Amino acid sequence: MAKLVVCALLAVLASTLQSNAQQNVILFVADGLRAAAVTPERAPAFARVRDTGVNFSNSHSLYPTITTSNASVIATGHLIGDTGDFGNTFYMGFPVASAARTVTPFIQDNAVLGELNQHHGGNFIAEHSIMAAAREKGYFTAALGKVGPVGIHDLTQLDGKTTIFFDDDTGKKNGIVLRPDVVEMLKKVGLALETPGRAQRENPGKSTNIVQQKYYRDIVTKVLLPYFKESKKPFMLLYWSSDPDGTQHSQRDSINELAPGINGPTSLAAIKVADDDLAAIVAALGDLGLETDTNIFVTADHGFSTVSKQSKTSPAAKLKYDKVPEGQLPPGFLAIDLAHALGLPLHEPSAEGPGVDYKAGKYPRRASASIGNDPAKPAIVVGANGGNDLIYLPQDNAKILARQVVQALLAQDYTSGIFVRDDLGPVPGALPMSRVGLKGGARTPTPAIVVNFRSETTGCDQPLFCSATVSDTTLLQGQGHHGSFSRADTGNFMAAIGPAFKTGFNDTAPVSNADIAPTLEKILGVTLPPVGKLRGRALTEALTGGKPVRPWRLDLVSKRGDNGLRTIVNMQFVGRTRYFDAAGFPGRTVGLKVPASAR
């Protein structure tokens, strides 16, 4: 009996020592990796983490399913209504000098991030990031990969003096400056001081991003991990792989055709590039003896769909445009259709305009636009984000105009679900934005309306693997995008492995990108003081010794709008933490389940 007691005490002591020991963290984000795309044949490294560590088999991206939006969620553990990062492109309320004075800049740019910080108290997303907390505790911190998401993970340190940053712009005009010691380490191993160009910019549609990602891979395995090992200090490293996302966007395997779309050979090769990156990092950890002390959390910011440009109702699709196949939706179709419905002029989104004569076959250059008689004081601003668009109503008549805009949206066959800011009152056919975590403590302007676009399967036996979504983008039909509220876009890949996590565990409870920072908070032994209240949960059921949780489900259904349309949201809960499966109108969203009350 005494022997059993001693053994039990030793086990408890060992567990306590392990939990108190400083553990390393690698956060690997495979941009745009769908859970359905990971198989042992297609992505053996991802599959190995999933099958031998923790498989988060009920995982979620946050809506809008957009890159920087989910980067802010992953970094802070807060929903988008708190971080205020509503999309890759959204209305700022002021002309952004670093983006040619547009009011709807593309924020995957370090200069734009810096300007947003300056305008919003030094940190435009307001919330403290998990990387900042690790750095403040004495961890070495580094972030590599796609410009924008990389900076968002430690926004207050974009001078490059503490956290080490490598992204698309390293060594270029808008690049974050490398520390002198990092420069010397690069020279020592013969690596360039400037990031190679992204393949999608150098040779669009013809190849994966292997050259650039090999550069990042070498920095991690030949420079940073050996440096961390030699320094004998714990570290947190973010590796944000731009593939498969970048290649899926730009691939040309089926231009103007919905199949194979993002499932062609170029996109599948891009998945293998990201998988090889993870495999190389895991191998380096083993070679350096760091594997047993390092936790690897793998996630994707969102899922993915093939771009559709089909509509039978859109006035924009009935016009002719240069380089747009006849009958297809042009970039900026939503703004064009709203301008047409309301009888108002259309402009490029800046105080200076210029006007966009859509009746003469012109469309907004980057799909976003302003609408109204005076471009300096627009009635409506549209931020285009692929599978969703953000609609802002900056003037005093927002409550009246919101109803007119929703009525126009309900008339189009490409819409599937509408969310309206709570203070604008109930609108038939739409749900309040607060119900999907889009109304919180954001510092940036909150959209008046968020509209989801129609999605459908192209006919394969796995609907979430072959979804096509109407997308407001300059990309072509048959290329790839995301941003919608379909389960194909919310269905991201998530898995974890390491000393803090269970082994061979299938976590069937709902989880999301908002849960990553609270989970790492426990592993790192830090505290993230919240500003807003929209927060994820720690995934304690996946941690060693963790107990099961009890999920439950709920469906939201709006009042009927025009044509009898009702916005439906399929939700799951753990306690009071919300998870969003899919949303939209019946029959127009892949993965949406219509409750009996809405039939």
N, C-alpha and C positions, 0 to 999 in steps of 0.2 A: 504493500500500500504506500509506504514511504517513498519507494522508488518511483511509483506512478506520480506522486505529488511533486517530487523533484523534477521529473521529466516535464510535467505540465508547467511548472514554474520556469524552467529553462525555455520552453516553447514560447511562453508569454514574453520572457525577457528578450528572446531573439526577435520576436515580432515587433516589440517596442523599439529595440535598437534599429531594426530595419526601417521602421516608420519614421524614426527621428533622424536617420542618416540623410544627408543631402543627396538627392538623386537628380541625375541629369534628365533633361527633357528635350526631345526632338519633336517638333510639330511639323509634320509633312503634309502639305496641302497639294493634292493632285487636282489642279483646276479643271472643273468640268467632268470629273470621273463619275460615271454612273455606276450604282451598285450592281446593276444587271450586266455591266460590261466586264466584271472581274471574274475570271475563271482561271484555274491552274494552268491552262494552256496559253491563254491570252496575257495573263498578268501574274506570273508565279510568285513574285515577291509580295504583292498585295494580298494574294490569296493565302500565302503562308502566314502573314501577320493575322489575317482574319481567322484562319482555321486553327492556329496554335495559340493565339492570344485571345482577345475578346472580339467577337463578331457582333457589332451593333446592327442587327438585322432589321431594325425598325427605325432607320435614321431619317433625318430631315434637314433640308436647307430651309432658311427663313425666306419668306416672301416680302418684297420682290426677290426672286432667285437670281440676283445680280452679284458680280464679283466683289466690288468694293463694299457693297451693303453687307455681305456675309463676312468679308474681312473684318469689318468693324465689330460684328457679332462674335466671331471667333476670338478676336483680340481682347474683348472686354467682358463677354458673357451677358451682354444686354441686347434686347431686341431692338429692331431698327427704329422704332418710335422714340427710343432713348438716345441712340447714337446719332440720329439725324442724317445718316448716310443712306439716302433713299434710293440711290442708283449710281451707275457709272456716270450718268448725266442727270443733273437736276437743277432746279431754279435756285439761284443764290440770293436774289433780291438786290444785288449790286453788280456792276460790270467788273468782271475779273480781268485785270490788266495782263496777267501772264497767259491769258487765253484769248487774246485779241479783243478784249472787252465784251465778250459774250456774257449773257446772264445765265447760260446753261452750259458750263464748261464740262469737258470730259476730264474727270478728276484723277485718272491714272497718269499723273504727272506730278513730280516733286515740287515744281514751282507753284502749281495750283494748290497743292496740299499746304504749302507754306503760307500762301496768301489766305487760304481759308482759316488756318490757325490764327494768323494775325488779326483777322476780322472777328474771330470768335474766342477771344480770351486765351490764346496760346494753344488751344487744343479743341478743334472744331467738333470732335465727337464727344467731348465733355468727360466721358468715363475714363478711368484709369485702366491701362492694359495689363495683362498678365506678364508680358515681357518687361514692362516698366517695373512691376513689383519684384520680379526676379532680379533685375539689374540693381534695384535699391537694396536687395538683400545680400548683394555681393556676388551674384552669379555673373559669369561672362555671358554676354548676349550678342547674337548675330542673326541677321535676317537676309535671306537671299532669294532672288527670283523675280517675279513680275513687278514692274514698277507700279506703284500705287498701293496694292495690298501690303507690300514689304514695308513701306513707310508708315502705314496706318498702325502697324504693330508696336511702334514706339514713336508716336507723332511728335513728342516734345524734344526729341533728340536728333532732328534732321540735320543738325550741324555735323554729325558724324564723329563727335569727340568721344562718345562712350560706346553705344551699340554699333557694331560693325554692319554696314549695309552694302549689299551688292544687288543691283537691279539692271534693267535695260539701259539706264542712262549713266552707269558708272563710267567715269572718265570723260563724260560728255558735258555739254552746257548745263543741263539741269540735274546732273548727277550729284549725289551726296558725296562729299569729299571723303576720301579714304584717310585713315589715320596713318602717320608716318611709319609706325611699326608694322602695320599691315602692308604698306607699300614695300617695305624691305623683305617681308616674308614672301610676297608674290615674286619679287625679283629673284629671290634665292632659289625658288623652284621653277623659274622660267615661265611664269604665267603673266599674261598681258595685264596692263593696268586699265584697259578699257574693255567693257563687255562686248563680245561679238554681236552683230545685229541679229534681231529675231528673224527667223526663217520666213515668217509670214510677211515681213516687210521686204526682205531681200529677194525672195523667190516665191511669191504668193501662190498657194494652191498646189505646189509641186513637191513639197517635202515636209518632213517633220522639223521640229526645232532642235534637232540633235546637236548642232554645233554650239549653240548658246548654252544648252543644258549640260553638255559635256564640260564646258568652262565652269559652270557653277558646281558641278559634281567634283571637279578637280580641286576647286577652292575648299570645299568641305573636307574631302578625303586627304588632300595633300598639305593643306595649310591649317585650317581651323581646328579639326579634331586633334592633330598632333600638337598644336599650340595649347589647346585645352588640357590635353594629357600632361604635357610638360609643366604647365602652370599649377596642376593639382588643385584646381578650383572647379566647382560645379558649373554647369553651363545650361543655357536654354538656347536652342537653335531653331529658327523657322526656315523651312525650305519650301518655297512656293513655286511649284513646277507649272510653267505656263502651258505645257502639254498635259493632257490632250486638248485642252480648251482652244489654244491658238490655232492648232491644225484643224480641229473640227470646225472652227469658224471659217477658215480660209480654203479648205479643201475644195477641189473641183472635180470630184469623182462622179458627180451627177448634176451638173449645172442645168437648172430649170426642170429637173426631175426629182421627185420626192424619194425615190429609191435608187441606189442604196442610201443616199443621203449621208448621214454621219456614221454609217456602218460600212463604208467603203474601205479599201485597203489603206488609204492614206491615214484615215482616222484611227484605224486599228493599230497601225504602226506607231502612232503617237502615244497610244496607251502603253505600248512596250517601252518607249523612251522613258516615260515617267517611272515605269516599273524598274527599269535598269538603274535609274538614279537611286531609287530606294534600296535596291540590292547592293549597289556599290557602297552606300552609306552604312548599311548593316555589316557588310564585310569589313569595312574600315574599323568600325566599332570593335568587332571581334579581334582584328589584328592588333589593335591598340590596348586590348584588355578593358575596354570601357562598356562592353555589352551588358554585363551583369548589373551595372549601376545606372543604366540609361533606359528611360521609358520612351517609347515611340508611339505617338498618337497620330494616326493617319485619318484625314478627312478630305472631302471635296466641298468647295464652296457652294456648288449647285449641281444639278443633273444637266441634261442636254437634250435638244430636239433638232429636227431638220426644219429649215426655214420654209414656210409656205407663204405665197403671195396671192392667195386665192380669195375672191369675194364676189358675190353676185349682186350685192346691194350697194357697194361703195361708189359714190360719184367719182372719186379719185381714180378708180379702176377703169372707168369708162373714157378717160382722157388719154391722149397719146403723149409720150415723153421720150426724150432721147435716151437710148440705152436701156429702156424698160420694155420687155416684151408686151405686146398689145394684150390688154385684158388683165394684166397683173397689177397689183398694188405697188405704187411707187414709194420710195422713202418719204416719210412725212405724211402718209395717207391720212392718219388720224387728224392732224392739224388741218389738212386740206378739207376733209369732210366737215370738220367743225366750222371752219371759215365759210364753207358753202352753206351749211345749215343755218348759220346765224347771220349771213349776209355781211360779213366783216372782212376787211383786208387782211392778207397774210404777209408776214415779214420774217426775215432772218432774226434770230433771238438776240438782238442788241438794241441799244437806245437809238442807234443810227439807222436801223433797218438792215439792208434795203428791203424793198417790197419783193414779194414772190408772186409772179403772175401765173398761177396754176392753170388758168384757163388757156394760157398760151403754151402749155406743156412744160412749165417750170415746177420744180419741187424744192423744198428746203435742203440745203446742201448736205447737212448731217442729220436730217429727219426732224430734229427739234425745231420749234418755231414759236413766234409770238403772233397773237391775233388781236386786232383792234385798229382803230383809226389812227392812233398815235403810238409808234413803236417805243417811244420813251415811257409811255404810260399804258402798257397793254392791258386789255381786258382779260386775256387768257394767255398763259405760257405753257407750252407742251414740252416736256422732257422725254425724248424717245429712248426706250431701253429694251428694244427687241420684243420679248414676249409680253411686255406691259408698257404702258405709258403713264407718266405722272402729269397731272393737270393742275395748274396753279391759277387762282383767281385773285390777283393782287389788289383789285379795286373794292370800293365800299359796297358794291351791289352783288357781292359774292353769293349771298343766300339765294337771290332770285336767279342769278346766272347759273348756279349749280344745277337747278332743276331743268333749265333749258339744255344744258350740256348733257345731263343724264338722259333726257328724252332723245337727244340726237344719237347718243351712244346705243341706246336700246333699239334703235331702228336699224343697226348694222349687224350683219350676220357674222362679223369677225370678232365681236365682243363676247366675253363669257365671264361675267362677274364684275361688279362695280362696288367700290368702297368710297364712302364720302366722309369727310372730316366731321366729327361729332357736332361741332358748334354750328354747322350749317343746317342742322335739323334732319329729321327722318325723311328719306326720299324713297318712294316705292320702287322696288326692283333692286335696291342697293342696301348694303349693310354699313354700319358705322366703322370707321377705320380702327377705332380702339379695340374692336372685337378680334382683329388679327394682328395686334401688337404694333400698329403704325401711328398711334397717338400716345406720346409720352413726354419726356423732358428734353426733347431735341433743341439744340441751339439754332440749327438751320431752319429755314421756312418749311413747314409741314405742308405737303400737297393738299389741295382741296378735294381732289378726286384721284383715285388710282384705278385704272381700268385693266383688266386681264383680257388676253386675247385667246381666241378659239384654238383648241388643239384636237388632234385626231390621230388614230393609228394608221400607219400606211399598209397594214395587213399582215404583219408577221405574227408568229405564235406567242411572242412576248410583247404585249402592247407598250410596256414602259421602255422597251429597247428600240422601238421604231415609231416614236411619236413625231408628228410634224405640227408645228405651231405657227400661226400667222404672226409675223414679226415685223415691227416697225424699225427698219434698219437699211443701211446702204448695201448690205450683203444680198446675194442673189438667192432665188428659190433653189433649193437643193443643197445650199451650204448649211452651216449650223449656227444656232443661237440658243438662248435660254431666257429666263426672266418671267416665265408664266407661272400660273398656279396649278399646273398639271402635276400629277404624281411623277411624271417623267422628269420634271424639272426640280421638284422638291426631293426626289429620291436620290440623294447623294450617297457616296461610299464612305463608311466610317468603320475603323477598327483600331485596336490598340494592343500593345505588348510591352512587357517590361516588369521589373520587380514589384511595382505597385499594383499590377493588374492580375486578375485571375487568368488561368491558362485553360484553353479549350472551352471557353464559356460563350454560349450564344445568348446575348442579351436581347430578349424579345420585347422589352419595354420600349416605349417611344423615347428617342433621344434626338438632340439637334445640335447645330453648331453653337447655340447659346449655352450649352452645357459644358463645353470644352474648358473655358477659363475657370468656372467654379470647380471643375474636377482637378485641374492643374493647381488651383489654389490650395487644395488639400494636400496634393503630392509635394508641392514646393514649400508648404508651411508659411504661406503669405496671406495677406488680407487685402481684398479689393474694396475699398470704401465706395459704396454706390452713390451716384448722383440721382439717377432715375430709378424707377421701381420695377421696370420690365426686365426681369432677370431670369436666366436659366437656373438649373440645379446641378449639384455635384452628382456624378454618376456612381454613387456609392455601391450600388449592386454589382458593379463591374470591378471594384477594387478588392484586393485580398481581404477576406473575412467579411465582405459586405453582404447584407441581407437583401432578399428579393423586395421589389416594390410592386404595388398593385395599380396598374393602369385602368383607366375608364374612358369611355367615348361620349361624344356629344356632337350633334349636328346643328348648325345655325341655318335658319331659313328666313329670308327677307319677306316683306309683303310683296304682292304681285305688282309689277310695273307694266309698262306698255307691252303688248303682245303676250301678256301673262307671264313674262319672264321673272324669275326669282333667283337672287344670288344665294347659293348654298355653300357652306363651308363644312367639310369633314374634319373633326378635331379629335385629338386624344389628349389625355391628361395623366400626369403623375402628381398626386396631390393637387395643387393649384397651378402647376406649371403646364402651359399650353403647348401643343404641337399641332401643326397644320398639315394635313395630308394633301388635300386638293380643294379647289374652290371654283365656282363658275355657275353657268346655266346648265340645266339638264341636257345631256347629249352633246355638249360643246367642250368638255374638258376631259382629257384622258385620266382615268383613275377616279373620277368623281362618282360617289355613291349617292343616289337620290333617295332620301328617306321617304317613308310612306306618306308623311304629312305634306310633302311637296309634290306628290304625283297627281 
